Every structure is written in C-alpha cells, then in structure tokens.
Amino acid sequence: MKIGIVGLPNAGKTTLFNALTRAGAETAGYPFTTVEPNVAIVAVPDDRLAPVAAAAGANPVVPETIEFHDIAGLVRGASTGEGLGNRFLAEVRETDALCHVVRTHAAASVPHPDGDVNPLADVEAVETELLLADLEQAERRLERVRKQAGPGTKELVAERDWLERVVEALGRGQPARSVPAPALAPDAPQNLQALSAKPMLYVANVDEGDSEPPSELVEHAGDAGCIAVSARIESELAELPAEEAGEMRAGLGLGESGLERLVRAAYDLLGLVTFFTAHRGSDARARALKRGLTAWDAAGRVHGDIQAGFVRAEVIGWRDLVDAGGYTEARERGLLRTEGRDYVVHDGDVITIRH
C-alpha cells in the first residue's frame, strides 16, 4: 500500500513524514525543500501480532507495511506546470491513496505561501489543481474513445458514456471518484488513472495542545475522514526512546502515536481488515485485505500457488487462539473452524490455508 503525502509548500508534509517513518528527511521554512519524493516503508502497528505468534509458536514476526511517499509541495497552476507541477502530478499517480496535510497551526516561524493560514482555501488550491489535471486527461481520453466506440463495442460505448459523466462532474468541481465505474467497462477508471479518484484522508497539522481538526475541515472531508496531528510534536516524540516518548505522549493527552492514528484512519478509508497467518516452524504475519473479500482472496495474499490449489481454510479468531494457548488446545475446545473458499474474512481472523 502506497500513500502519498500531499499539500501546499510548508504545510508540514515532510515533518509528518519524518514523524511517521523516522527517515530524517530535510525540512526547512521555504517552499520546495522536497524536490525528489522521500520514500520510506514502515511497519503497521498491531498489538495482536505478537501474542498470535506466541500462541502459534511461530517466528519471526512479520508485520504488514505501508510505503509513504513525501511528495513535493503543490502550488496554484501546478496542472499547467507551475512550480514542480508536472513532477508532482506524476508522483501522485504512483500512489494508492493520498494523505492531504492541511496547515492549521499559526507558527510565525513557518511562512505560508499565501501569507496567512486559511485551511479551506489551502484545500481548495490543492484539489482544484487535481481536478484541472483530471479534466484535461479525461477530455483527451474521451476524444480517443469516441473515435473507437461504435456498434459491437459495448465496453468502449460504456467507457465513453462514463467518461462523459466524469467530464461533467469534474467541470462542476466534483472528483472523479464521485462517478461509479461502469459495469460493462470495469477497467475504465484504470484507463483514466484520475488523480481525484484516489481515496483522500485529511490530516490537520495543528498547534500543540489541539486535539481536534477544525470543524470546517471535518465538514469538508465528509466520509473521507479527517484527523488532527501536530507534525512538530510527533516528529520530536519520534526521536525519543519508546518508553520516554510514551510517557510524554500520555502527558500531552495523546493516547496513540500519529502513525497509529493515521494507519487506523487509512485502513478505514480504504476499507481494509487484517488477518494473520502463523505456524510453528514458520513466520507469523499480518496481512491487509479488502473488507468483504473471501478466504480464497486471502489465499492469494499468501501466494498465488496456494490460491490456485485452495482446498479449505481453517479459521479462528485471534483472541480465541491466544486464550486457548495454541492450535491443539483450540481444536480440543472446538474453536477451530473449517471454512470454504467463499468464507468472508473478518478482522483479526487467523487463517491456515489447506491446499
């Protein structure tokens, strides 16, 4: 899973990136400190994995990971090449979801590119450039598809009709993700690769002591989700030993790290659950899976050959396995279930695929 961190220059993107990844990327109080994207892969925190490993007698422990891309700041006119516009847009296309960092803090030491802090105006600046870039791309794609669509080309006709609706939506200021993919042309969104089709999570970069994002930003985010993080505080905490950071975080009234909050919000946004595989003599691994997918899909996350030879899945909830103390005890208690390929995986399932 690749998450792009985007926003205006000096919004706090790289500071947040450093807090999440401890990558030590350069930060400064001027635009375009980041030119080439900073990239780091971090483990997804999950307190369930270690006890699952212990109960199963599995080693080593392998967490799920997220790849964060700290992308250069976007400015007005990026869709026409202003600033690092073309490079910015190309890097956004390489990600699965976007984390839009919006400055809400008032630190005078960090200049704002427009002179004053206005979160909604900043959001509009970034999103307008994404929409304009998408509109240009959608119009070009529509022109090509119109020439190809005709009698006997149901998929192209469906894509053409869908693109017309996308162009209309973009012209109204609505993102491409607001137009559902056509049933007869399910690959149409992939063909377009619209920037505004990517899921967007909003992160308010707040002042120290603020625990909630501004209400107007929450309202704008809607179902996409919006969390508050002080990138500066989280960056400082990331440099401390874990125990000391935990004590300081508790003193600040922060129950979870910024990484934990962002990952949880990202999983909610992307509709992901976590299942585990753990076996004695092998590793214990956490794996992300789209909510609503099946044991057969989970087998594919383990290995394509295992999916191809799927026979059945043995499933147990992680808490049941830990409480029982292992598979043998769980089987004796009747807690280990045999499920078929259509079983819908639940968050926290521990799954053994028989193939």
C-alpha positions in Angstrom: 0.0 0.0 0.0 1.5 3.3 -1.2 0.3 6.5 0.5 1.3 9.9 -1.0 1.6 12.8 1.4 0.5 15.9 -0.4 -0.3 19.6 0.4 0.9 23.1 -0.2 4.5 24.0 0.4 5.3 24.4 4.2 2.1 22.6 5.2 4.2 20.2 7.3 4.3 17.2 4.9 8.0 16.3 5.4 7.8 16.9 9.2 4.9 14.5 9.3 6.8 12.1 7.0 9.7 12.1 9.4 7.4 11.6 12.4 5.8 8.6 10.7 9.0 7.0 9.3 11.9 8.4 11.3 13.5 8.9 7.9 15.3 12.2 8.8 14.3 13.9 5.5 15.4 17.6 5.2 12.9 20.2 6.4 13.1 24.0 6.1 10.9 27.1 6.2 10.9 27.7 2.5 9.0 26.1 -0.4 10.3 23.1 -2.4 12.7 21.8 0.2 11.4 18.5 -1.1 12.0 18.0 -4.8 12.6 14.3 -5.3 10.0 12.4 -3.3 11.1 11.0 0.1 10.1 7.3 0.3 10.0 5.1 3.4 8.4 1.8 4.3 7.1 1.4 7.8 5.6 -1.4 9.8 1.9 -1.2 10.6 1.5 -1.2 14.4 -0.7 -4.1 15.6 -0.6 -5.3 19.2 -2.3 -8.6 18.2 0.5 -10.0 16.1 3.0 -10.8 18.9 0.5 -12.8 21.1 -0.7 -14.6 18.0 2.9 -15.6 17.2 3.5 -16.8 20.7 0.3 -18.9 20.8 1.1 -20.5 17.4 4.8 -21.0 18.3 5.7 -19.0 15.1 8.8 -17.0 14.5 9.8 -14.5 13.2 7.0 -11.9 13.5 6.4 -10.0 10.2 4.0 -7.0 10.3 2.1 -5.5 7.4 3.8 -2.5 5.9 2.9 0.9 4.4 5.0 2.8 1.9 4.9 6.6 2.5 5.8 9.0 -0.3 6.5 12.6 0.8 5.7 14.5 -2.4 6.9 18.0 -3.3 4.5 20.8 -2.4 1.8 21.8 -4.9 1.2 25.4 -5.9 -1.6 27.1 -7.8 -1.1 26.4 -11.5 0.5 23.0 -11.0 -1.9 21.5 -13.5 -0.3 23.7 -16.2 3.3 23.1 -15.0 3.8 25.8 -12.3 6.3 25.1 -9.6 7.0 21.3 -9.7 3.6 20.7 -11.1 4.2 18.1 -13.8 6.6 16.1 -11.5 4.1 16.4 -8.6 1.2 15.1 -10.7 3.3 12.2 -12.0 4.3 11.2 -8.5 0.7 11.3 -7.2 -0.3 8.9 -9.9 2.0 6.3 -8.5 0.2 6.1 -5.1 -2.9 4.1 -3.9 -4.2 6.8 -1.6 -3.5 10.4 -0.6 -2.8 11.9 2.8 -3.6 15.6 2.4 -1.7 17.6 5.0 -3.5 20.9 5.8 -1.8 23.5 7.9 -4.0 24.9 10.7 -1.2 25.9 13.1 -0.2 29.6 13.4 3.6 29.3 14.0 5.1 32.6 12.7 8.4 30.9 12.1 6.9 28.9 9.2 5.8 31.3 6.4 2.6 30.5 4.5 2.9 30.7 0.7 -0.2 32.9 0.6 0.7 35.0 3.6 -2.0 33.8 6.0 -3.4 30.5 7.3 -6.7 29.5 5.7 -7.2 25.7 5.8 -10.2 25.6 3.4 -8.5 27.9 0.9 -5.4 25.6 1.0 -7.6 22.5 0.5 -9.3 24.2 -2.4 -6.0 25.1 -4.0 -4.7 21.6 -4.0 -7.9 19.9 -5.0 -8.6 22.4 -7.8 -5.2 21.5 -9.4 -6.0 17.8 -9.2 -9.4 18.4 -10.8 -8.0 20.5 -13.6 -5.3 17.9 -14.3 -8.0 15.2 -14.4 -10.3 17.3 -16.6 -7.6 17.7 -19.2 -6.8 14.0 -19.1 -10.4 12.9 -19.2 -11.2 15.1 -22.2 -8.2 13.6 -24.1 -9.3 10.1 -23.2 -12.9 10.8 -24.2 -11.8 12.1 -27.6 -9.9 8.9 -28.3 -12.7 6.6 -27.0 -15.4 8.4 -29.0 -13.5 7.6 -32.2 -13.3 3.9 -31.3 -16.8 3.4 -29.8 -19.5 2.1 -32.2 -21.8 -0.8 -32.9 -20.5 -4.0 -31.4 -18.1 -2.3 -29.0 -20.2 -2.4 -25.8 -17.3 -1.9 -23.5 -16.0 1.2 -25.3 -19.5 2.6 -25.5 -19.8 2.2 -21.8 -16.5 3.8 -21.2 -17.4 6.7 -23.5 -20.6 7.3 -21.6 -18.8 7.1 -18.2 -16.1 9.5 -19.4 -18.8 12.0 -20.4 -20.2 11.8 -16.9 -16.7 12.2 -15.4 -16.0 15.3 -17.5 -19.3 16.8 -16.4 -18.6 16.0 -12.7 -15.1 17.5 -12.9 -16.5 20.6 -14.6 -18.8 21.0 -11.6 -15.8 20.7 -9.2 -16.6 17.1 -8.2 -13.9 14.5 -8.0 -13.7 11.5 -10.4 -14.4 9.1 -7.5 -17.9 10.6 -7.3 -18.8 8.8 -10.6 -19.1 5.0 -10.1 -17.3 2.7 -12.6 -19.5 1.3 -15.4 -20.5 -2.3 -15.0 -19.8 -3.0 -18.7 -16.3 -1.3 -18.6 -14.8 -2.0 -15.2 -11.3 -1.1 -16.4 -12.4 2.4 -17.4 -11.1 4.1 -14.2 -7.7 2.3 -14.5 -7.5 3.5 -18.1 -8.1 7.1 -17.0 -6.0 7.0 -13.8 -7.6 10.1 -12.4 -5.9 11.8 -9.5 -9.2 12.7 -7.9 -10.3 9.1 -8.0 -7.8 8.2 -5.3 -9.1 8.0 -1.7 -8.2 11.1 0.3 -7.5 11.3 4.0 -7.2 14.8 5.5 -4.7 15.5 8.2 -4.9 18.8 10.0 -1.4 19.9 11.1 -2.5 21.5 14.4 -0.9 23.6 17.1 0.5 21.9 20.2 -2.4 21.2 22.6 -5.1 21.0 19.8 -6.6 17.5 19.7 -9.3 18.0 17.1 -9.2 19.3 13.5 -11.2 22.5 12.7 -14.9 21.8 12.2 -14.9 23.3 8.7 -12.2 20.9 7.6 -14.1 17.9 9.1 -17.2 19.0 7.3 -15.3 19.3 4.0 -13.7 15.9 4.4 -17.1 14.2 5.0 -16.9 10.4 4.8 -13.2 10.6 3.7 -12.1 11.2 7.3 -10.1 13.9 9.0 -7.6 13.6 11.9 -5.6 16.1 13.9 -1.8 15.6 14.3 0.8 18.1 15.4 3.6 17.1 13.0 6.2 19.0 15.0 5.3 17.3 18.3 5.1 13.9 16.6 8.5 14.5 15.0 10.0 15.3 18.3 8.5 12.3 20.0 9.8 10.0 17.2 13.3 10.9 18.2 12.9 9.8 21.8 13.2 6.2 23.2 9.9 4.4 23.1 9.3 4.5 26.9 10.1 8.1 27.2 8.0 9.0 24.2 5.1 7.1 25.7 5.3 9.0 28.9 5.5 12.3 27.2 2.6 11.4 24.9 0.5 10.4 27.9 1.4 13.8 29.5 0.1 15.5 26.4 -3.1 13.6 26.4 -2.2 11.6 23.2 -3.3 8.0 23.6 -1.8 6.8 20.3 1.1 7.9 18.1 0.4 9.8 15.0 1.4 6.7 13.0 -1.2 4.6 14.8 -4.0 7.2 14.2 -3.1 7.7 10.6 -2.9 4.0 9.9 -6.2 3.3 11.5 -7.8 6.1 9.5 -6.2 4.9 6.3 -7.5 1.4 6.9 -11.0 2.7 7.5 -10.7 4.9 4.4 -9.5 2.0 2.2 -11.9 -0.5 3.7 -9.2 -2.9 4.9 -9.2 -5.6 7.5 -6.2 -7.5 8.9 -5.9 -11.3 9.0 -3.0 -13.3 10.4 -1.1 -16.4 9.3 1.0 -18.1 11.9 2.6 -21.6 12.1 5.2 -23.3 14.2 8.4 -23.5 12.2 7.3 -20.6 10.0 6.6 -16.9 10.5 3.7 -15.0 12.0 2.5 -12.5 9.5 -0.2 -9.7 9.4 -1.8 -9.2 6.1 -4.2 -6.5 4.9 -7.2 -7.5 2.8 -10.2 -5.5 1.4 -13.2 -5.8 3.7 -15.7 -8.2 2.2 -13.2 -10.4 0.4 -13.1 -14.2 1.0 -10.8 -16.9 2.2 -9.9 -17.6 -1.5 -8.8 -14.0 -1.8 -6.8 -14.3 1.4 -5.0 -17.3 0.0 -4.0 -15.1 -2.9 -2.4 -12.7 -0.5 -0.3 -15.5 0.9 0.8 -17.0 -2.5 -0.7 -17.4 -6.0 0.1 -21.2 -6.0 -1.7 -21.6 -2.6 -4.7 -19.8 -4.0 -4.7 -22.0 -7.2 -4.7 -25.1 -5.1 -7.1 -23.9 -2.4 -9.0 -26.8 -0.7 -10.2 -25.3 2.6 -9.4 -22.7 5.3 -9.0 -23.4 9.0 -10.1 -20.2 10.8 -10.0 -19.0 14.4 -10.4 -15.5 15.9 -7.1 -14.2 17.2 -8.4 -13.8 20.8 -9.7 -17.4 20.8 -6.3 -18.7 19.7 -4.4 -16.6 22.3 -6.8 -17.6 25.1 -6.6 -21.3 24.2 -2.8 -21.2 24.1 -2.3 -22.8 20.7 -3.9 -24.7 17.8 -4.1 -28.1 19.6 -5.9 -26.6 22.6 -8.2 -24.6 20.3 -9.1 -27.7 18.3 -9.9 -29.6 21.5 -12.2 -26.7 22.5 -14.0 -26.7 19.2 -12.8 -23.2 18.4 -11.1 -24.0 15.1 -13.5 -23.9 12.2 -13.2 -25.3 8.6 -14.4 -22.8 6.0 -14.8 -22.9 2.2 -13.4 -20.5 -0.4 -16.5 -18.2 -0.1 -16.0 -17.5 3.7 -15.8 -13.7 4.2 -12.7 -12.9 6.2 -13.2 -10.9 9.4 -10.7 -8.5 11.0 -8.5 -10.5 13.4 -9.0 -13.9 11.8 -6.1 -16.3 12.0 -6.2 -18.4 8.8 -4.5 -21.6 7.7 -5.0 -22.4 4.0 -5.0 -26.1 3.1 -4.1 -26.6 -0.5 
